[in-house]
């Protein structure tokens, strides 16, 4: 049976997992973005035979490799924490959650590991086309890894394709394809992965602008910016589209998250979307949530008190009613297991019927009070606006970068302000990505699995002191890795791409 744990252990376990995930997400999106950009550059080399593009691709490949190695290290620790810190979770849904993680490890990770060796060490050992295929397969492998991780995460946001087995107290998968390809998973995949493409594009534009500021590698810098700005603009526009679709999915399956994002205490029809300081876009929240201007959007109080009409025509239960039914489900599960142990088939059948009746609200049986169902509205409100605000910024940024590069004007000294802004934009993209994960994960609280298993019933029965100790150990370890990566990356960038772009009349030779 699932047991509840102390608040201190819950907080430290959540903090440790959140810290690991946030460090991991510093590395992964840059890997995804650079993989695509260097693939495009090597494709140009193979098609044109111009060795300039080979050297350009090799430079960005070096940066990709530095980032890739540390991303793997943080990712492994993240997956191990499901077994160490969240053993109740692993037991309760491991049959479902473990499947996409296993596929990710067996298929995608081995695919990356195989072809990344050819990509780095096979330039003069295999044909150009085989090497190009290895480069793309490395990037595709990383993307497939992201797919299965995001499938697992989406299932936590909207659990589908499973049945609960009271004999084992485990949820078991009954429809793999529903788990793997539910609409919410597809939307989340494109939104998350393409946000990584945006970071990769911003990184390439920013570093290239640094070379322009230093009057080094002019052709290399402008050519890189031209590709990255177009690539980044396309990615940003798709991210915006999938963000709208994601908002609609959240409204359907996680209405409390949507209400918290807007700080919407009392809902209603014809709801506007608040930008900041009470300034709203009329009807936009209703359009986002219901695809109609007069659609009803429940607020936090509505969701806690119930009584409003659901989209399917039923009346929403209050939080208290859900908690009562959840407690009945928890008790019915206990009665079923005891009756089964005693060999009383009649009592077991009655308990099973009672459990099936209230199983939909099983997780609410572990909620202490209705207010616990409300996530941190202030943090979510601003994280959402940081994410959306930077998304709009990057549309304008990539358009301007592409336009000035196309007009051969970006290297002019009067645009030095844009060079500085481009460097800052690398961090803007990182902030936007982190804000997006805050929206996704903090917005789901208090649930480890939406409406099915709260975090207070998902964690391992550990000594809080041990979790606290390992938190600071991981914090120190990840910080050291981050500093090391930045140092190695800065050294590689300062060294530059060799003689690429050192054209007579346009360049000042490199200095040590």
N, C-alpha and C positions, 0 to 999 in steps of 0.2 A: 504494500500500500504506500502511496505517496505521503511523505511527511512534511510538515511545515517547519521552517528553520527561523532562527533569530534574525532580527532586522539588521544588526551589525554585519553578520555574515553575508546577507543579501547585498547590502550596499558595497562591501568590499569586493564581492564576486562580480557584481555588475561593473564596478570601476575597473577591475583588472581586465575584464573582457573588452570593455569599451576602449580602454587605453591601447590594448593590443590591436584591436580592429582599426583604430584611427591611425596608428603608426603604419599598419599594413596598407591602408588606403592612401598613404603618401606615395608608395612605390608602385602599386598595381596600375593605377590609371595612366601614369607616365609610360609604363611598359606597354600597355595596350596602344597608346597613341603613337609612340615612336616606332612600334612594330609595323604599323600601317604606312607611316611616312617613309621609312627606310625601304619598305617594299616597293613603294611607288618610285622612289629614286633609282633603285636597282633595275626596275623594269625599264625605265628610260635609258639606262646604260645598255641593257641588253638589246633594246630596239634601235638605238642610235650608234652604239659602238664608241661613244664619246667617253674616254677614260675619266674625264672630269666628274661624271655622275657616279662612276665606280668609287672614286675617292670620297665624294660627298656622302654616299651611302655608307661607306666604311666608317666615316667619322661618327655619324649618328648611331651606327651599330655599336661602336665602342661605348657610347653613353648608355645605350640600351642595355648592354651587358653589365655595366656597373650597377645599374638600377635593378636589373632582373635578379641578380644573386641575393640581394638583401630582401627583396620582396618574397622570395621563396622561404627564407628563414623565418620571417614574421608570420607567413601563412601557415607553416607547419605548427608553430606554437599555438596559433589560433584554433586550429582543428583539434589539437590535443586537449585544449581546455574544455571541450564538450565532454570528454571522459573524466577529467579530473575535477572540474568545478561544477559541472552540470550533469551529474550522473543520473539523477531522477529524470531529467529531460531525455537523456540518451536511452534510458530504459523505456520510458513511456512512448517515444516516437522513433526510436532508433531504427526500426524496420523500414520506416519511410524516409527519414532524414538521411540515414546512412547510404541509401542507394545512389542519389546524385553525387555525394561525396566520393563514393567508391568509384563511380564512373569517371569522375574528374581525375582521380588519382591514377587509375589504370590506363585510361585512354588518353586524356588530354595531356597530363603531366609527362607521360612517357613519350608522347608525340613531340612535345616541346624539347625534352631532354635529348631525343635522338637527332632532331634536325638542327638544334642550336649548335651542336658540335660541327656539323657540316657548314653551317652558316659562318662561323668564326674561323674555322681552320681549313676550309675546303676551297678557298679562292683559287689556288693554283693546282688543285688536285682533282677537281671535277669540272665538267663543262659549265659554261656560263648559264645555260638554261637549267641544268640540274641545281646549280647553286641558287639561282633565282627561286626555283621551286622550294628549296630548303628555307630560304628567307621567308617566303609567304607561309609555308607550313608552320614555321615557328610562331609567326604572328597569329595564324589561325588556331594553332594549339593553345596559345594563351587566351584567345577569345573563347574557345570551347570550354576551357577551364572556368572562365568567368560565367559562361552559360550555366553550368551545373551548380556552381556556388550560388548563383542568383536564383536558380530553380529552388534550391533548398531554402534560401532566405524568403522567397515569395511564399513558399508553403507555410512558413511561420506566420506570414501576414494573412494568408487565406488558405487554411488547411482543407484540402479536397482529396478525393480518390482513396479514402481509407475507411476502415471499419474498426470499432473498438472491440477487443477480445477480453471479456471480464475474467476469463480463466487465467490469463497471463498478465493482466493489467497493462496491455500494450495495444497501441494502434497499429494495425496491419494494412499494408498497401493492397488495394484491390484493383486499381486502375492506374498503371504506370504512366500512360500517355496523358491522362488528365493532370497528373502531378507535373509532368515535364512540360506540357504545352498549354496550360491554362492561360487565358488572355492576360491575366495580371503578370505572369512570368515573362511572357513575350515583351510586354510593355516595359517591365523593369529591366530586362536585359538590354534593350536598345537605349533606354534612358541612362543606365549606369555605364555601359560600355562606351557609348558615344560621348559621355561626359569625360571619360578618359581620353578619347580622341581630341576633345577640346583642350585638355591640359597638354597633351603631346604637341598639338599645333602651337599653343601659346608658348611652350618651352622652346620650340624651334625658332619661332619668330623672335622671342626675347633674347636668346643667345646670339642669334644672327645680328640683331640690332646692336648687341654689345660689340661685335666685330666691326660694325659700321662706325660706332663711336670711336673705336680705336684705329679706324682707317686700315683695317686688315681684311684680307680675303673678301674683297668687294663682290666678285662674281659669285663666290660660294654663298655669301650672306644673302644677296638679292635672290638668287635662284632658290635657296632654301625657303625664304620668306614667301616667294611667289607660290610655291607648292603648299606650304603649311597654311597660308592664309585662306586659300581656296578650300583646302581640306577642312580647316577649322570652321569656316563659315558654313559649309554643308553640314558638318557635325552639329554645330550649334542650332541650326534651324530644325534638324531632326530631333534634337534634345528638347526643344521648345514644344514640338508637336507631341512627342511622347509624354512630356510633362503634363500637357492638357489631358491626355488620355489617362495618365496615372491618377490625376485628380478625380476623374470620373470613377475610376475603380475604387479609390479610397472612399469616396462618398457612398458607394454601394456596400462595401464590405467592412470599412473602418470609419463609421460616421463620427465617432468620438475624436479620432485623429484629425479629421477635417475641421470639426468645431474648435478644437484646441489650436490648430494652425491659424484660425481666424480670430481667436479669442472671443468666439461667438457664444455668449451665455444663453441668450434666448433667441431661438430661431424663428422662422416664418417663411412666407412666400416673397418673391421678388427681392431676394437678398443681393446686396451689392458686395463687391470684393474690396476690402479695405487695403489701401496701399500703405500709408503711414498717417499717424496723427488724425485719424478720423476721416481722411480723404478716401472716398470710395469710387469704384467704377460701378455705375448702376447696373443691377441685374446680373452682374458677371458671376457671382458665387452660385446663384441659381442655375445659370447656364452651365457652369463647370460641373455642378453636382447632378443636375437632372436633364440637361440639354434643352431646357425650356426657360423662358424669362420669368415665368410665374411659379416655378417649381418650389416645393417646400423643402427647406434645409433645417434639420433639427439642430438646436444649440445644446450646450453642455447640460443645462437644466432640464431641457426636454428629454434628453437621453437618460438622465438619472430618474426623472419622474415618470416617464412613459406616458401612455394615453393618446399619443398622436397616431395618425393613420400611416401605415407603412406603404411603400410602393405596391406591394401585392394585395393591399386592401385590408390586411389584418391590423389589429391594434397593438402598438408597441408595449411591451412589458416594462415595468419600472425596474430599476437596479435591485431594489429590495426583493421583488418577485423573482427575478433571475437568481439572486443569491439563495433564496429559500428553495427553489427548485434544484439548484446546484447542490445544496446540502442534502436534499433528499436523494439525489443521484449518488453522492458520496456514501451515504448510509446504505443505500440499496446495494452498492458494490461490496461494502463490508458484509452485509447480510448474505449476499450471494456466495462469497468466498467461504464464509463460515458454514453455510448450509451445504456447500459442495464438500467441505472438509468432513462434515458429519454424515455425509451420504444421504442427506434429505433432499431428494429430487423435487418434491412438491414445493418445498420452501425455496429451493434454488430457482425453480421456474417462476414463482411469484416475484422474487427479488429481481430476476432478470427482466421481467416485464416492467417492473417499476423503474429499473435502471434505464431501459430503452425509452421510456416515456420522458424522462428528464435528462437524458445523456447530453442533449444539445447544450445544456447549461452546467455541465459537470464542473468546469473550471471556476464558475462563480461560487462554488461551494468553498473555495479557499480564499475568497475575498473577505477582508475584515469589515469594511464599511463602504457605502456607496462612493464616498469621496475618493477612495483608493483607485477608482476606475478613471479618474481624470489625470492625464499626463501633465507635464510641466508646460503650462500654456505660454508663459513669457518666453522661455527658451525656444519653443517651437515657433511662436509668432515671428521672432526675429531671424531665426535660422532659415525659415521659409523665404523671408524677404531678401536675405543675403543671397540665397541661391538664385532666386528669380531675377534680382537686380543685376547680379554679375552675368546671368545668362543674356539679358538684354544688352549689357555693356559689350559682351564679346561679339555680338552681331555687328555692332558699329565698329569695334576695334578691327575685326578681320576685314571688313569692307574697306576701311581706310587704309590698312596695311597693303591690301591687294591693289587698290587704286594707285597709291603712290609708288608702289613697286612697278606696276605696269607702265606708269608714266616716267619711270627712271628718275624719280625725284626723292625717294626715301633716303638715299645716301647723303642728301644735302644737309649742311650743318644747321640750317634753320629748322630742321625737323628733329633736332637732338632731343627735344622734349618728348617726342614720340618714342625715341629709342629708350629713354628712361622709363616711360610708361610701359613699354613692351616688357622690360625686365620686371617691373612690378606686376605685370599681368600674369606672370608665372605663379606668383603667390595668390593673386585673385582667383585663378582657376583652382588652386588647392583649397582655398577657403570655401569656394562654391561647392566643391566635391564633399568636403567635410560637413558643410551645412546640410547637404542633401542626405547624408547618412544620419545626421541628427534627426532630421525630419522623419526618416523612415523608421529608425529604431526607438528613439525616445517617444515618438508618436504612438508606437504600439504598446507602450507601458500601460498597465502593469503586467502585460501578457508576454510570456516567452513564446507562446503560440496563441494567436488571436482567439479569444473566447473559449479556449480549450485548456490551457495550462498557464497559470500565472507564475511569475518568477519566484515567488516565495515557496512554490511547491516544486520547482524545477531544479534547484541547486543541490549540491552534495552536502552531506552532513560533515563538514570540516571544522577544524578549530579556526575561528576568525583570525587569530594571530598568525597562523600559517599563510592564510590568504593575503593578509596585510604584508607579511614579509616578502612573499613572492611578487606582490604588486610592485614593491620598490626595487626588487631585483630586476624584474622585467623592464621597469621604467629606466633604470640605469643602463641595462643592456641595450635596449632599443635606442636610447639617446646616444650611446657610444657608436652604435651602428650607423645612426643617422649622421652624426658628425663625421664619421669615417667616410661614408658615402659622399657627403658634400665635399669633403676635402679631396677625395680621389677625382670626383667629377670636375671640380674647379681646376685641379691640376691639368686634367685632360683638355678642358676648354681653353685654358691659357696656352697650352702647347699648340692647340689649333689643329686643323686638318692638313698639316704638312704644307706642300706647295700649292694646294688647291686655291685658286682665285688670286694668286699673286701675279696679276697681269701688268706688264710695263705701262707706266703712265697712270694707272688707276690705283696702285697699291703702294703702301709703305712696307718694306720687308719686316718680318717678325723680329721682335727683340726678346731677349731673355728676361 
